[in-house]
Amino acid sequence: MGINLRDILVVHPEEDIGAWEGRVLALDAYNTIYQYLSSIRQPDGTPLMDSQGRVTSHLSGVLYRTSSIMAKGVRMVFVFDGPPHPLKKETLETRREVREQARKDWMAALEEGDIEGARMKAQQTSVLDKTMVAEVKDLLDAMGVPWVDALGDGEAQASYMNAKGDVWAVASQDYDSLLFGSELLVRNATLSGRRKLPGRGRREYVQVVPERVDLRENLKAMGLTREQLVDAAILVGTDFNRGIKGIGPKSAIKLLKAHRDLEGVLRFKDVEVEHADEIRSIFLEPVVTDDYDTDFRRADESAALRMLVDDHQFSESRVLSALKKLEVKAAEPTQQRSLDAFL
């Protein structure tokens, strides 16, 4: 899930993702695919499946949502996580336990006839396995959409690509890319639109719009350096450590301004953070690769139809319609680092 910095950030909403026409986004692939697995489901929470009982929600999301976004002139490079850092083990185990409990609650809600409650619990049970990842990569190849395998954290790799000027922004629901040094983060790139509020009845909705977050603007507003922002995250808690009890984002900023760095705050509080230096290096000196490209290619219609229609029983007409949307003008690479339009 990453660290939630929402309450301390300056966030700029957009009316529509079309405002980013001509841009290339480095998409946090796992984050996005989990969104699809969570949200693209039947009313009772059952994921979409083909005739053999294989889950297809991830493929549906990648095809239809990617094509809709690209039809507006916005292009995306999918960046996949590499092996998780050993310090992330506790976080991953906690997520596994949450999924297992949610699955039990889902089954119980179904037995009670609580369809809305069942769907809510089902959304927390999503599992992305190696087969699904391979399928998504094959589909992206057929769509002509580039993808990158990170050596470690996908957001670290995406942020590196942004810093190099190869993409305009990192697209993720998490805020960790700011800690990794992404100059620009965009949220809700694949989620924008009307979304039902959980547990509020069938007619209560909220409008979700794309958002952008500028790292330099926010560092200036907070009066912190990026290194101090990383220290603040460590105090609050990251995927690699538990935070200090009683310290949230706002109090972490105040403490760092008063005591300069993590060590100063820890001395003041008389507490310790295990592996603090290693966690800092995860964010400030991440393992990344230059072995990638961001070139978009013409979609391979035959490959897409074989995979989606022949193998997974997708509607041929809908697949062809989605592939047609991919035929948009190429984004201008020289525009990726330019933020002038938004300053």
Protein Blocks (a to p, Z undefined) as FASTA:
>chain_A
ZZafklmcccdddfbfklmgoiacdddfklmmmmmmmmmccfkopacddfkopafklmmm
mmmmmmmmmmnopacdddddddddfklmmmmmmmmmmmmmmmmmmmmmmmnopaklmmmm
mmmmpccdfklmmmmmmmmmmnopacdddfblfklmmmmmmmnopafbdcdfbfklmmno
pabdcehklmgccdddehiajkbccddddddddfklmmmmnopafklmmmmmmmnopakb
ccdehiafklmmmmmmmnopamlmmmmnopadehklmmmmmmmmccddfbdcfbdcdddf
klmmmmmmmmnopafklmmmmmmmmmccdddfklmmpcklmZZ
